[in-house]
Structure formats: C-alpha cells, structure tokens
C-alpha cells in the first residue's frame, strides 16, 4: 500500500485539469453543454496531452491546469472519433511525462488504478482490477473492438489515465459504467501509439475505414431494438425513423441485440448505399 501511495504521488504532476468552453451553436452542446471539465495526461516532453474526445469536442477555449496551479492554453491537435482519444498541445517543454505501456499485453485480473482531477489542483485515485478486455458497444453508437473495463471507480473527471502498478499508462478513462465489477471503461492507449504519426500529422487516421453514423439511440428488448431517440437532421431522421420505432431487421437479417444492430449499421462504409431496415411503429410493420 505504501508503495502504491508513493507511485501515485510521483504520477500526480503528469495530470492536468481541463476547462473547455464550446460555442453555443456547436452540435454537441445540447448533450454535453457549452462548458466542460475533464482530466488530461502529459505524455510527451513537447507538451502533448491525451484525453477523451467528448470533453474537448467543439472546444474554442481550452485551459489546462497542473496540480501546482499553473495554467496554460491548450490546442486540439487530433481527435480520433473512432476510438474516442483526443490529443492536445500546451506550450511547455521538458516536464515529467507519463510512460506509455503496451495495453495489448493487459490481462483480466491485473491490478490497475485511475488518477483523475477533482478540481483544478486536486487529484483522486481509484483502484481495482481489469475485469474485461472484449468489445464494447454503447447505445449512442460508440463502439470499440477492444476496451478495458475495470472494477476501479473513476474518482473524478473523465479523460484521466489508467495506470498499472508499475506506473505505466495503459488507457484513457472514458465512461462510468456503473455495473457490478465493471465500474469504468478506458480506451486502450495502443489506439494512440499505433496511429501516433497520423494523428499528429493529419489530426486523424486517414487510412482507416470509418464506420457509418446513423444518429439514433438503441435500447435492446425481447421484441427488437427500440429507438430511444433520434438525433435531429441525422441520417436516421432523414430515413424516417422515429423515437419509439422498433427495429426488427437490418439488411434483411433479423437482429435482436443492440450490439448487433449498431455494428450492422455501422459496418456500412461511408458513401455507400444506406442499410435497409425493417421496423414496427405502433405495432404495425414499416420498412425503410
């Protein structure tokens, strides 16, 4: 325990608190708000930070604060919307940085801990073990082929680092899951390291096939996939799908799980013909 306390104290200086202001007209504001707080990690002596995209999406003014109270303006370098990792830059040089580990070598049962901002200068820690390393799908069409789920509570603001007990950063904390044994989700850090050059040069990963976005919120039930909401002006809205519809098939194949439906729709490449869907509205069949 004393060793872990000493390790946490040594890692606190590589974490920062983000204060983000977003223009009121940005499309993310109705869901995420126009003022956001998050955690970031300094991972490069040239001032590169890692955080999660939803904290900085649409950000016009971003302020990053070290635990000692020093503040710096931050700029968005890259946003990988497929993984959820964002890269920022601040005008500092040669400060201590987090060591990036190989998240592909993680194992279920391995001890880990989350270090997160509670306010601009305060940090909190939550410890636990890795409980799952499989795919993850969320009802808002966020999918990871490999995600880190842990029994550690996220003790602060989103975007903070997930460390192993040797102090190596293995992930970026993204979501609070609130499930027994699966309290938090982290994005594996190898999704940054494997595409680092493209992210820093292009702001994204140009060679990757991007999943199609449908623009609806899916809730699985025994009778099909209930549409819990539709994003205005999104493809689903233009397609004629409404809140309350029940999707029973996609591309003539019957689907009953939210994961399957989301992945089936998302597997259609952008620019290709939209997937077909069979729905029920008020109990009556309806094809789209």
HELIX and SHEET records of a PDB file:
HELIX    1   1 UNK A    2  UNK A   12  1                                  11    
HELIX    2   2 UNK A   29  UNK A   32  1                                   4    
HELIX    3   3 UNK A   53  UNK A   56  1                                   4    
HELIX    4   4 UNK A  103  UNK A  105  5                                   3    
HELIX    5   5 UNK A  190  UNK A  193  1                                   4    
HELIX    6   6 UNK A  196  UNK A  202  1                                   7    
HELIX    7   7 UNK A  235  UNK A  239  1                                   5    
HELIX    8   8 UNK A  258  UNK A  266  1                                   9    
SHEET    1   A 7 UNK A  15  UNK A  22  0                                        
SHEET    2   A 7 UNK A  35  UNK A  44 -1                                        
SHEET    3   A 7 UNK A  48  UNK A  52 -1                                        
SHEET    4   A 7 UNK A  85  UNK A  90 -1                                        
SHEET    5   A 7 UNK A  71  UNK A  80 -1                                        
SHEET    6   A 7 UNK A  59  UNK A  66 -1                                        
SHEET    7   A 7 UNK A  15  UNK A  22 -1                                        
SHEET    1   B 7 UNK A  99  UNK A 100  0                                        
SHEET    2   B 7 UNK A 168  UNK A 179  1                                        
SHEET    3   B 7 UNK A 161  UNK A 164 -1                                        
SHEET    4   B 7 UNK A 111  UNK A 117 -1                                        
SHEET    5   B 7 UNK A 123  UNK A 132 -1                                        
SHEET    6   B 7 UNK A 148  UNK A 150 -1                                        
SHEET    7   B 7 UNK A 182  UNK A 188 -1                                        
SHEET    1   C 2 UNK A 136  UNK A 137  0                                        
SHEET    2   C 2 UNK A 143  UNK A 144 -1                                        
SHEET    1   D 4 UNK A 216  UNK A 221  0                                        
SHEET    2   D 4 UNK A 224  UNK A 230 -1                                        
SHEET    3   D 4 UNK A 246  UNK A 250 -1                                        
SHEET    4   D 4 UNK A 253  UNK A 254 -1                                        
SHEET    1   E 5 UNK A 216  UNK A 221  0                                        
SHEET    2   E 5 UNK A 224  UNK A 230 -1                                        
SHEET    3   E 5 UNK A 246  UNK A 250 -1                                        
SHEET    4   E 5 UNK A 277  UNK A 281 -1                                        
SHEET    5   E 5 UNK A 284  UNK A 287 -1                                        
END                                                                             
